[in-house]
Each structure stands twice: as structure tokens, then as C-alpha cells.
Amino acid sequence: MRFIQDAFDKARPLFEKGGKLELLYPLFEAKETFLFVSRERTASGCHVRDSIDSKRYMASVIVALMPCLLFGIYNAGYQYLTGIAPGQPTDIHRCLWEGALRVMPIVICSYAVGGIWELVFSVVRKHEINEGFLVTGLLFPLVLPPTIPLWQVAVGISFGVVIGKEVFGGTGMNIFNPALTARAFLFFAYPAQISGDQVWRVVKDGVDGVSGATPLLVAAAQDGVQVVDRVSGAFGGWSNLFLGLIPGSIGETSTLCCLLGAVYLVATGIGSWRTMLGVLIGAFITCFLLNQACKDNTAINALPFCYHLVSGGFAFGLVFMATDPVSAAQSNTGKWIYGFLIGFLAIVIRTLNPAFPEGMMLAILFMNAFAPLIDYFVISRHMAWRMKRVEA
Amino acid sequence: MARFTLKQGYDVPIAGDSNPEVVDGALATVASVRPADFIGIKPRLLVRDGDSVLAGTPLFHAKDDESQVFTSPISGTVSEVSGVVRGDRRVLLAVNIESDGKNEAVSFEPTSAAAIPGKSSEQLRETLVKSGQLALFRERPFGHVARAKHTPRDIFVSAIASAPLAPDPAVLVEGNEEYFQAGIDACAKLTLGAVHLSVPGTGSVCSAFSGAKNCQIHEFSGPHPAGVVGVQIHHIAPVRSRQDIVWTITVQGLIQLGKLFVLGRVSPEKIVSVAGTSALDRRYFRTINGAPLQNVIRGQVADETIRYISGDVLTGTDIGAEGFVGLYDDMVTLIPESIDSEFVGWMQPGFRKHSMFRTYVSPWLPKQKHRLDTKVWGGHRALFASDAYGKVLPMKMFPLFLVKSCMIQDIDEMVGLGIYEVTEEEMALCEYVCPSKTPVQKIIREGLEFLYAEA
């Protein structure tokens, strides 16, 4: 690989101060550090450093997302094939091919448009390109339905990167999770394509649509049947919901794949198990109380926790969105509280608020805003304890 | 005796252990006294080139306190006073003394070891300050050199080597047990409270430590930084405020202190271990305070670009091949400098990478030690939270928030989050593991100095 390094060394003066392409230095730097771990030597403090860096850190999240992405591609193809002509053969390579045709343009569009914004800001601000975008650029497509028009993907990711992140100063400074900000923007700006009640399947040739309801919509419906029977009847039982062969956003449908991602994130020490467990506990308790209070077992309030877990974006949000290290609470105690409240709010929005079938996205964004406040309280208590110790 | 089992921490998997065999280093023909060792002091020079001095002759004193002198470790001639001009001022960097080989010393009143407990604390203090050996102590909060105007609440000693490749204190104390105990006895007279000695909680503890009298013994076990004295203070009797001053001293410092009172002279002998993969002869060498690095490595180094560190790889100082061993350091570490870059390093499975995060393969494999170099391993980014800091600091604290409060110089938060309890040493592992490559130690030191100057 010596010759590539030599080529970079040769091109370097062009991009450095005074060079012709000085403005594009962040691009050069990003390319170079993408290919080569820098030779930079430790200058102060520790003489040796852990070999992790933010690239590896973020790349680990992408690895954790792979099961969701691959299954999402398969599922998009499967839904397409079963949707346009029931009875068609749905062997794995056909599903993957048809799915890739629909999913990959969305992923590529998200990375390309978001990447351009990232570059523009790094040139203007003269900082290095941040790797956080690698994650945002993949998280965002995975929370979109495969039917989303590409121009909406472009507008959405632009909003997410610029308003969700760059206006705050870039990765590490943002208050909200950029991918969720982008999705929330689409959700409210173009409800017809993303939040209507019959839009989650693949559109055939852009005009004729075959659509299907999501589990949460089915659960919210009222037809006199017990809610559990209604949901499991419509989607082939709890196990099918868990596996994820149902209509829905690209990466969100399979709870199993999210679980695989969670195991990877926790085992590597990248994702916070405290936040994840907090969300689970919060949602479980809320569900339990609602179930107890609900007399009418046909209403969504009677839907048990295990169904909430496998429907909508709950598992995906729990594993990948709530644990975002930048926008979550940063103290350990804070993570428990932050997670618990996300779980609580997600279930409350799902069940008690008829306007939004899906509560996870809003719950996380809401708690993003409160995360600094939670930390503030945790830190204040700690400081008060220390002050008391001084007086003692 | 209290036992503490610390869970948080991390042992850096670095190769290059030294063999605990004590041999004589090269004879020191020159010794260097460097104000940079004495944090918190502005020096005012008392000698000139060519002056002849004895071991114990003052070389410079603190600008704000003339009684606080810093003395020569050996007898000879002042051969070089080096400084550097910064702005309109000249800053003293070092006073070098060329040995005359006679080893003469300023005489203080010798006291038999048994008589030390009977001495008055004023008498001991006077000798300590006059001989300049007060500098063997360092203070908390702030991690400055101990000041003559302060009387410590307690004195803490760590007899645990948890730092990467650090020498075994049991070997350092061997043959000096009597002086070690004399040092403890003297410390007990110098403090209002107690002397606290921390010993390893696992394995056998040498009798000099386990049988030490006139002090409280505490057992600590766990990964690094369990052996760092600041961590131990936090668990034994924490520093609560700016006025709550405690002193710390090293095991070899205690021995030198004991010798000062028993022999009645400044005794600079100490052992320095040589470690790190770039050093070829890795043993323990007898030498003196302020000795040149070359006296212990004696040219036995690998043929590569080397970083010469006085101290351990986490907190030591880059002194260069011609440098001098720091006063408080009992080891030098030689590691290769980073000279190559690695192709798509961040994408590799990493069978041979050292990382606390288990994103690479190596942390899943049986423990292996690595030949570490000085690579930073990544770009500097905004400080984003990960659980990492908390995982390596066994103190009831919020290290991430403390670092942030230092960055924005918010005094209330710094104090509230416990800045008085830390120095660079305790926070060094946070810097080691930081994925954003934040210079934590520098930030903490700047925070401490800012706070010190404010009031």
C-alpha cells in the first residue's frame, strides 16, 4: 500500500495552506484518514493510546445495523412480491434482488446528499469530516418505508444534517439525534407518504399501490375482537412479528435483527445497556399498568408488552436511536432515567394518543431535549453530596 | 486494616516488563535539578556557574517563600545553569552539578532510628525544610510540591505498582527496610493525622510493608489505577476542600526521608527500573536523584526511533535520549515512536490491536501483551460521551463532566465535581481510552492551575 501513501504525500501540497485546492482540504484529509490510520504521534499526556477512534466507534454501529439492513432488503422484496401477485415464488435471491432495487437507491441517496452537506460544512468551518455521519446516513433510510420518494429522502437527510446537527456545531454538539430529526421532519411535512394508515407496502411502478396496515394501526382499530387476536391474526402470530416479515419501515420490522444488533453493541461496549434496559423497564411497567387499568380487552390499551416490543419502531429505536452517545443522557444514573422515560412515553403516545400510531420516534426526540436536564439534576445531586461532605 | 476492591480500571497490555534484578547503574558524574519537577513553584536562583556545592546546598528557592529551598543531591561544581527566555523573562530550566566524586554533604543532626518518634515535630520539620527534602512530598489538592507553610492533615504512601510496567515496590525497599520505617516514623510526626500506607490486597506482601508500624495499612486490589495514590486517598479519607491539605510520598521518597534523619545528610540514592520494548537491558538500576537517563539505559537500546519516557507510558515525561530521570519517577520506559501508517486500520478485524473496547478481535482472545508505539490512532474529535471514562476511574465521580467543566473553566462545577480529588495521574486512563482523543491530562492540569490562580 506504499504507493497509495506516496500518491497522497505527493498530492498533499495541493491541499495544504497556499495550495490550489486548499478549500478542499477536509475532503483530502477524510480520504487519507479513511485509508490510513494517521502517523500522528502522541504529543501530551499519555504516550500510548487505545487503538479505538471515532471511525471505529461509529463503524461498529454500522456493523450492528447490518442484520437490520440485510433483512430489510429481503423483507422489502418479499413484501413487494407477495403484494403485487400473491402466489408468486418468493425464493431468497428474488426477494433480495427486488428488495435491493427498492432499498439501495434510498440508502445511496441518503449517503450522497448527506455527505455533500457534511463536506460543505467541513469546508466552511475548516474542520475534519466527522464520522458520525456514517451512522446517520444509514440509520435514516432504515426508518423510512421502502415506498418513500427519493426527493423526500434528499430533503429529509438535508434537514437532519443541517438543522439537526450542523447548526449546533456538528457531531458531538447536537441536541437531537439527526436521523430521527430527519424522519420527524418527513413525518410532519409529508404525512401522506409516511404516516398515513395504508402506505407501508411497496408501490408498483410508482402508480398502482398495494398497501397494508402496520401492526399498531391494526391494534388501534376497533372491531370488537380482542386486540391480541386481532394483531396476531393479521400478521401470522407473535413469532412472525418478532421475525419481521411484515410491512413496515425498511429496517424496523425485525425485532430479531435489532436484538442481534443490541447484543453486538453491548458486547463491544459501544452501546449503553443501561439506556436499553431503562427503555424496556419503562415500557414494561407502563404497559402493565395500562393493561391492569383497561377493562375492554378489544382496545389498544389491552395490548400486552410483548406485542408492543415487536411492533413498529420500538425495538429499532431502543437499540439504535435511544443509545446515540451524543443526544442521550451522559451520566449513568441519567441513562437509566432517560431510558425509562422513553419507554414510558413511547407506550403512552401509542396507546393514549389517537393522533400518532407510532410513539417511539417522538418519545426519543422528546427525551433528547430533556437529556441535558436529566444530567443536570444528576450532577446537581452529586455536587450537593460533595458540598455536604465538605461541611461535615 | 481496611480492604478495598476496585472494579473500574484497566491494565494496559504493554509488553516490555523489566526483570526485578537490582544492579548498579553507571556512576553519575552529573546530576540535574529541574524546577519543572516542582509544580506550583516559581524558582529564584541562588548559585552561579562554577560555584562549588555540597549535597544539601540550596540551589534555588521558591519566589514566594525564601525558606523553601531546593538543594543539590551531590557535591561538586555547578556546571550549567540552563534557562530559556520567554517574553521579557528568563525561565530557569535546570541546574546541573558536576560531581567531584567526594560525596560530601551538608551535615544535619543524625538521629538514631529509634529516637525519631521522640523528636519534636518542629525539629524534624526544620531539618526537612533546610535540607530541601521537603520536595520529596507532594500536596493535594493541586498536585503541587509540598509547601513549607502547610501542615498536612494526613500523609499517604502507595506501595502498589499498578501502572504499566512499573517496578515492584517490594524490590525497591529491599535492604532499606529500616530507613523505610524511619521515614514512616518521621512522617507520623509531620502530620496532624495519620500516615496511610496502601499495600496490595492480593498475593504476598513483603514484611517491610505488612509489618510497618506507626501507620494505618490499607489493602487495595483491582486493575490500574488501584495503585495510584489519589485513588487510594479518595477511598481512605478524601480531600474535601481547598484547605484540606494532604501530602503524598513515594516508597523511595520515604527511604530517602528516613536516611536524611538517621544519617543526618541528604541521601539521593534510588533505584530506577528500565522497561519498554525499545530498551534491551531491562533491569533495576541503582542510581541517584537527578541522574542522566543514559546512566541507567547505558546505550542498550533497539535500533529504531525511540521515545524516552521518565515514568510510565500513561503519565511520564518525554525527556529525550539526553534527558534526566524525574525526581518522583522510579522507572524509565522506552517505546518505539510511531513511524508508519496503517492501511484502512480502522476497518481491520484487529487480531493484534490493543483496545479496551471489544470492537477488535484481540480483546476477545486470551490476554496478550503488545509492543505499543506512540500512535494516536485517530483524529481529534468533539468530546462525545461514551461510558469509557467511568469504566476506568474507580472513584465516585463524573469524570466526563469534570473534564467538560475544566474546558469551560466553570469553577463551581469543577469544585462540585471533585477537581480537588484528582491530578493528571488519576485521569490518565480516561485519556488513554478516549475515542475522541481528548487531551484529558492537559485539560485537568490547566483546570487545576486556573483554579489555583483564581483564589
Interface residues (C-beta under 8 A of the other chain):
Chain A: M1 I4 Q5 T33 F34 L35 F36 V37 S38 R39 E40 R41 T42 S44 G45 C46 H47 V48 R49 D50 S51 I52 D53 S54 K55 R56 Y57 A59 S60 E128 N130 E131 G132 G169 G170 T171 G172 M173 A267 T268 G269 I270 S272 P325 V326 A328 Q330 S331 N332 D375 V378 I379 H382 M383 R386 M387 R389 V390 A392
Chain B: V12 I14 P238 R240 S241 R307 I309 V313 L314 T315 G316 D318 T333 I335 E337 S338 I339 D340 S341 E342 F343 V344 G345 W346 M347 G350 K353 H354 S355 M356 F357 R358 T359 Y360 L372 D373 T374 K375 V376 W377 G378 G379 R381 A382 L383 F384 A385 S386 D387 A388 G390 K391 F398 L400 F401 E413 G416 L417 G418 E424 A428 E431 Y432 V433 C434 P435 S436 K437 P439 V440 Q441 K442
